């Protein structure tokens, strides 16, 4: 029995070694990855906007009244002086008649005072009447003359008020908005329509506040305005950027000058605008792809032939939120692991999901 015991122990050792050799290999780990693309151009957008007129005016009546007619609608093309709308002129017409009556009264008083002043002037020169009597007639003449001037001005003002009951186009243009309907009682200056000059158009887009700051030097960017896949052209430049962001959307309007745009770029058409400029070659990656170790930055490269990963040192440029820019260490076409960088090991087998 003592001789069989060492033999049994030897058999157990051999069986244990067989078990170790027969142990299954570790499972291949699936990883998320991307193929590196070298970017040599920075592109912002596309941003959606509209074609709008650079020059437009809100038109309204200069006097209070009830609007009895509006002769135009959105899209109407107007010539300078063409009638747009009209108010009920009854009140202003009464004002004109009252002013005419006041003027007739002032003219009669002036004629009487002028005749009396001329008659008394001759008498005072011949010492027939006292100087005080002539001085009184002279003051009456000057007062009537001032009243006549005032009455004439009042009539002109009343005629202007009557003319203001008709709203006319100040220039050739197209109606882009309407704000009042016939029957409404309008205050002086209340908007009735918006009249725009269609010959000078521009693209207006809303961009996030941080991007608006990058566009503050418009000469750095080439601007492309697209209506569809067929119609597109280069814009002349950025005319202006709103200085303050909208409190609700946190965006700022960018006004882009259109240099002789195609006829298809009509007012109100939706367009997309892209900004591009050349930049040093780089690779954009999510921040989760970077492994920080010993004060250096690394990424995991996938070897497509061996289906393993290896560590590669890289140079990281700028960081914006969850994105980073790699300026060196990666070539175009290499596959980079973008998740789980801290849980991989050198030479570890991986699987890239299709």
C-alpha positions as CSV (number, residue, x, y, z in Angstrom):
1,X,0.0,0.0,0.0
2,X,2.9,2.4,0.7
3,X,4.3,1.7,-2.8
4,X,1.0,2.5,-4.5
5,X,0.6,5.8,-2.8
6,X,3.4,7.6,-4.8
7,X,2.1,6.2,-8.0
8,X,-1.4,7.6,-7.3
9,X,0.1,11.0,-6.5
10,X,2.0,11.0,-9.8
11,X,-1.2,10.2,-11.6
12,X,-2.9,13.1,-10.0
13,X,-0.2,15.5,-11.0
14,X,-0.4,14.3,-14.7
15,X,-4.2,14.6,-14.7
16,X,-3.9,18.2,-13.2
17,X,-1.5,19.2,-16.0
18,X,-3.9,17.8,-18.6
19,X,-6.7,19.8,-17.1
20,X,-4.6,23.0,-17.3
21,X,-3.7,22.4,-20.9
22,X,-7.3,21.6,-21.8
23,X,-8.6,24.9,-20.2
24,X,-10.6,27.0,-22.8
25,X,-9.0,30.2,-24.0
26,X,-10.2,33.5,-22.6
27,X,-13.2,35.0,-24.5
28,X,-12.5,37.4,-27.3
29,X,-13.7,40.9,-26.2
30,X,-15.9,42.9,-28.6
31,X,-14.8,46.6,-28.8
32,X,-16.3,49.8,-30.3
33,X,-13.9,51.3,-32.8
34,X,-13.8,53.8,-35.7
35,X,-11.6,54.1,-38.8
36,X,-9.4,57.2,-38.5
37,X,-10.0,59.9,-41.1
38,X,-7.5,62.7,-41.5
39,X,-9.3,66.1,-41.6
40,X,-7.6,69.0,-43.4
41,X,-10.6,71.3,-43.6
42,X,-12.7,72.6,-40.7
43,X,-16.4,72.7,-41.7
44,X,-19.1,74.3,-39.6
45,X,-22.7,73.5,-40.5
46,X,-24.8,73.2,-42.5
47,X,-27.1,75.6,-40.8
48,X,-30.6,76.1,-42.0
49,X,-31.8,79.7,-42.8
50,X,-33.9,81.7,-45.0
51,X,-33.5,84.2,-47.8
52,X,-34.6,87.6,-46.5
53,X,-34.5,91.2,-47.8
54,X,-31.7,93.4,-46.4
55,X,-34.0,96.5,-46.5
56,X,-37.5,96.3,-45.3
57,X,-39.9,98.8,-43.6
58,X,-43.0,98.4,-41.4
59,X,-45.6,100.8,-42.8
60,X,-48.6,102.2,-40.9
61,X,-50.9,105.2,-40.8
62,X,-49.8,108.4,-39.2
63,X,-53.2,109.1,-37.7
64,X,-55.8,107.3,-35.6
65,X,-58.8,105.8,-37.4
66,X,-60.7,102.7,-38.5
67,X,-59.2,101.0,-41.6
68,X,-61.9,100.5,-44.2
69,X,-59.8,98.9,-46.9
70,X,-56.5,97.1,-47.6
71,X,-55.7,96.6,-51.2
72,X,-52.6,94.3,-50.9
73,X,-51.7,90.9,-49.5
74,X,-48.6,89.0,-48.7
75,X,-46.6,88.6,-51.9
76,X,-48.1,91.7,-53.6
77,X,-45.6,93.6,-55.8
78,X,-46.0,97.4,-55.4
79,X,-44.8,100.4,-57.2
80,X,-43.8,103.6,-55.5
81,X,-46.9,105.7,-54.7
82,X,-49.3,102.7,-55.1
83,X,-52.2,102.7,-52.5
84,X,-51.9,100.1,-49.8
85,X,-54.8,100.8,-47.4
86,X,-57.3,103.5,-46.4
87,X,-58.9,104.8,-43.2
88,X,-62.3,106.2,-42.8
89,X,-61.7,109.9,-43.6
90,X,-64.8,111.3,-42.0
91,X,-63.1,112.9,-39.0
92,X,-60.2,114.3,-41.0
93,X,-62.6,115.7,-43.6
94,X,-64.5,117.6,-40.9
95,X,-61.2,118.9,-39.7
96,X,-60.5,120.3,-43.2
97,X,-63.8,122.0,-43.4
98,X,-63.3,123.6,-40.0
99,X,-59.9,124.8,-41.0
100,X,-61.2,126.2,-44.2
101,X,-63.9,128.2,-42.3
102,X,-61.3,129.5,-39.8
103,X,-59.1,130.6,-42.7
104,X,-62.0,132.4,-44.4
105,X,-62.8,134.2,-41.1
106,X,-59.1,135.1,-40.6
107,X,-58.9,136.5,-44.2
108,X,-62.0,138.7,-43.6
109,X,-60.5,140.1,-40.4
110,X,-57.2,140.7,-42.0
111,X,-58.8,142.5,-44.9
112,X,-60.8,144.8,-42.5
113,X,-57.8,145.5,-40.3
114,X,-55.6,146.2,-43.4
115,X,-58.1,148.7,-44.7
116,X,-58.6,150.4,-41.4
117,X,-54.8,150.7,-40.8
118,X,-54.3,152.2,-44.3
119,X,-57.2,154.7,-43.7
120,X,-56.0,155.8,-40.3
121,X,-52.4,156.1,-41.4
122,X,-53.4,158.9,-43.8
123,X,-55.4,160.6,-41.1
124,X,-52.7,160.5,-38.5
125,X,-50.2,161.9,-41.0
126,X,-52.5,164.9,-41.5
127,X,-53.0,165.2,-37.7
128,X,-56.7,164.6,-37.9
129,X,-56.7,161.7,-35.4
130,X,-54.4,161.1,-32.4
131,X,-51.4,158.8,-32.8
132,X,-52.8,156.4,-30.1
133,X,-55.8,155.6,-32.3
134,X,-53.6,154.8,-35.2
135,X,-51.3,152.6,-33.0
136,X,-54.3,150.6,-31.9
137,X,-55.4,150.0,-35.6
138,X,-51.8,149.0,-36.4
139,X,-51.8,146.4,-33.6
140,X,-55.1,145.0,-34.8
141,X,-53.7,144.7,-38.3
142,X,-50.6,142.8,-37.1
143,X,-52.8,140.5,-34.9
144,X,-55.1,139.7,-37.9
145,X,-52.0,139.0,-40.0
146,X,-50.7,136.5,-37.5
147,X,-54.2,134.9,-37.2
148,X,-54.2,134.5,-41.0
149,X,-50.8,132.8,-41.0
150,X,-52.0,130.5,-38.2
151,X,-55.2,129.7,-40.1
152,X,-53.3,128.8,-43.3
153,X,-51.0,126.5,-41.3
154,X,-54.0,124.8,-39.6
155,X,-55.5,124.2,-43.0
156,X,-52.3,122.7,-44.3
157,X,-52.2,120.5,-41.3
158,X,-55.8,119.4,-41.7
159,X,-55.2,118.5,-45.4
160,X,-52.1,116.5,-44.4
161,X,-54.2,114.6,-41.8
162,X,-56.7,113.9,-44.5
163,X,-54.0,112.7,-46.9
164,X,-52.6,110.4,-44.1
165,X,-55.8,108.4,-44.2
166,X,-54.4,106.9,-47.4
167,X,-51.3,104.6,-47.0
168,X,-49.0,104.5,-50.0
169,X,-45.9,102.6,-50.9
170,X,-42.7,104.7,-50.3
171,X,-40.7,102.6,-52.8
172,X,-40.9,99.7,-55.2
173,X,-41.2,96.5,-53.2
174,X,-43.0,93.3,-52.2
175,X,-45.3,92.8,-49.2
176,X,-43.7,90.2,-46.9
177,X,-46.1,90.5,-43.9
178,X,-49.5,91.9,-42.9
179,X,-50.7,92.9,-39.4
180,X,-54.1,94.5,-39.7
181,X,-57.4,93.7,-41.4
182,X,-60.2,96.0,-42.6
183,X,-62.6,97.0,-39.8
184,X,-59.8,97.3,-37.2
185,X,-59.4,100.6,-35.3
186,X,-55.7,101.5,-35.5
187,X,-53.6,103.8,-33.5
188,X,-51.1,106.2,-35.1
189,X,-48.0,104.3,-36.2
190,X,-49.5,100.8,-35.7
191,X,-48.1,98.3,-38.3
192,X,-50.2,97.4,-41.3
193,X,-47.8,95.7,-43.6
194,X,-44.0,95.1,-44.1
195,X,-42.7,96.2,-47.4
196,X,-39.3,94.8,-48.6
197,X,-36.9,95.6,-51.4
198,X,-36.5,92.4,-53.3
199,X,-33.5,93.4,-55.3
200,X,-31.1,93.2,-52.3
201,X,-31.3,89.8,-50.6
202,X,-29.3,88.0,-48.0
203,X,-29.2,84.7,-46.1
204,X,-30.1,84.8,-42.4
205,X,-29.2,81.8,-40.2
206,X,-29.2,81.1,-36.5
207,X,-26.0,79.6,-35.0
208,X,-25.1,78.7,-31.5
209,X,-23.4,81.4,-29.5
210,X,-20.0,79.7,-29.4
211,X,-19.9,79.2,-33.2
212,X,-20.9,82.9,-33.7
213,X,-17.7,83.9,-31.9
214,X,-15.7,81.7,-34.3
215,X,-17.3,83.5,-37.2
216,X,-16.4,86.9,-36.0
217,X,-13.5,86.9,-38.5
218,X,-15.5,86.1,-41.6
219,X,-12.6,86.4,-44.0
220,X,-11.2,83.2,-42.6
221,X,-14.1,81.1,-44.0
222,X,-15.4,80.2,-47.4
223,X,-19.2,80.3,-47.3
224,X,-21.4,78.1,-49.4
225,X,-25.1,78.6,-49.7
226,X,-27.1,75.6,-50.9
227,X,-30.8,75.6,-52.0
228,X,-30.7,72.0,-53.1
229,X,-28.1,69.6,-54.5
230,X,-28.1,71.4,-57.8
231,X,-28.3,75.1,-57.0
232,X,-25.4,76.4,-54.8
233,X,-22.9,79.2,-54.9
234,X,-20.3,81.0,-52.8
235,X,-21.5,83.9,-50.7
236,X,-19.7,87.2,-50.7
237,X,-19.2,87.2,-46.9
238,X,-20.8,87.8,-43.5
239,X,-22.4,91.3,-43.3
240,X,-23.3,91.2,-39.6
241,X,-23.7,89.0,-36.5
242,X,-26.2,89.8,-33.8
243,X,-24.2,91.0,-30.7
244,X,-26.6,89.3,-28.2
245,X,-27.9,85.8,-28.2
246,X,-31.7,85.1,-28.2
247,X,-32.6,84.5,-24.5
248,X,-34.8,81.5,-25.5
249,X,-32.8,79.6,-28.1
250,X,-29.3,80.9,-27.1
251,X,-28.5,81.4,-30.8
252,X,-27.4,84.5,-32.7
253,X,-28.5,85.5,-36.2
254,X,-25.8,85.7,-38.9
255,X,-26.5,87.9,-41.9
256,X,-24.7,86.7,-45.1
257,X,-24.4,88.9,-48.1
258,X,-25.4,87.3,-51.4
259,X,-23.4,88.5,-54.4
260,X,-25.7,88.2,-57.5
261,X,-27.7,85.2,-56.3
262,X,-29.6,82.9,-58.7
263,X,-33.2,83.7,-59.5
264,X,-34.3,80.6,-57.6
265,X,-33.1,82.2,-54.4
266,X,-36.4,84.0,-53.8
267,X,-37.5,85.7,-50.6
268,X,-38.7,83.2,-48.0
269,X,-36.8,80.2,-49.6
270,X,-35.1,77.9,-47.1
271,X,-31.4,77.4,-47.6
272,X,-28.5,75.6,-45.9
273,X,-25.2,77.4,-45.2
274,X,-21.8,75.8,-44.6
275,X,-18.6,77.5,-43.5
276,X,-15.2,75.9,-44.4
277,X,-11.5,76.8,-44.0
278,X,-8.2,74.9,-44.3
279,X,-6.7,73.7,-41.1
280,X,-3.6,71.6,-40.1
281,X,-4.2,67.8,-40.7
282,X,-5.7,66.1,-37.7
283,X,-8.0,63.3,-36.6
284,X,-11.1,63.9,-34.6
285,X,-12.0,61.3,-31.9
286,X,-14.2,61.1,-28.8
287,X,-12.5,61.8,-25.6
288,X,-13.2,58.2,-24.4
289,X,-10.6,56.9,-27.0
290,X,-7.7,58.5,-25.1
291,X,-5.8,56.7,-22.3
292,X,-3.8,59.0,-20.1
293,X,-0.7,57.2,-18.7
294,X,2.5,58.6,-17.1
295,X,1.6,62.1,-18.3
296,X,1.3,61.0,-21.9
297,X,-1.7,60.3,-24.2
298,X,-2.3,56.9,-25.9
299,X,-4.9,55.2,-28.1
300,X,-5.5,51.5,-28.7
301,X,-5.0,50.4,-32.3
302,X,-6.8,47.4,-33.7
303,X,-4.6,45.0,-35.8
304,X,-7.1,43.7,-38.4
305,X,-4.8,40.8,-39.3
306,X,-4.3,39.5,-35.8
307,X,-7.5,40.9,-34.2
308,X,-5.5,42.3,-31.3
309,X,-4.9,45.7,-29.8
310,X,-1.7,47.6,-29.3
311,X,-1.0,50.9,-27.5
312,X,0.1,53.9,-29.6
313,X,1.3,57.3,-28.2
314,X,-0.4,60.3,-29.8
315,X,-0.3,64.1,-29.5
316,X,-3.6,65.6,-28.5
317,X,-4.4,69.1,-29.7
318,X,-7.5,70.9,-28.5
319,X,-10.4,69.5,-26.5
320,X,-14.0,70.7,-26.9
321,X,-16.5,69.0,-24.7
322,X,-16.5,65.3,-25.4
323,X,-14.3,65.6,-28.5
324,X,-10.6,65.8,-28.9
325,X,-8.3,66.5,-31.8
326,X,-5.2,64.2,-32.4
327,X,-2.5,66.1,-34.3
328,X,0.0,63.3,-34.7
329,X,0.5,59.5,-34.1
330,X,-2.5,58.3,-36.1
331,X,-2.6,57.6,-39.9
332,X,-5.6,57.6,-42.1
333,X,-7.3,54.2,-42.3
334,X,-6.1,52.9,-38.9
335,X,-8.9,51.5,-36.6
336,X,-9.0,53.1,-33.2
337,X,-10.8,51.8,-30.1
338,X,-13.2,54.5,-28.8
339,X,-14.6,52.9,-25.6
340,X,-13.1,50.9,-22.7
341,X,-9.5,52.2,-23.1
342,X,-8.8,51.6,-19.4
343,X,-9.7,47.9,-19.4
344,X,-7.6,46.6,-22.4
345,X,-4.2,45.0,-22.3
346,X,-1.3,44.9,-24.9
347,X,-1.9,42.2,-27.4
348,X,-5.4,41.3,-26.1
349,X,-7.6,39.6,-28.7
350,X,-10.6,41.7,-29.7
351,X,-13.6,41.4,-32.0
352,X,-14.8,44.3,-34.1
353,X,-18.6,44.1,-34.5
354,X,-19.8,44.5,-38.1
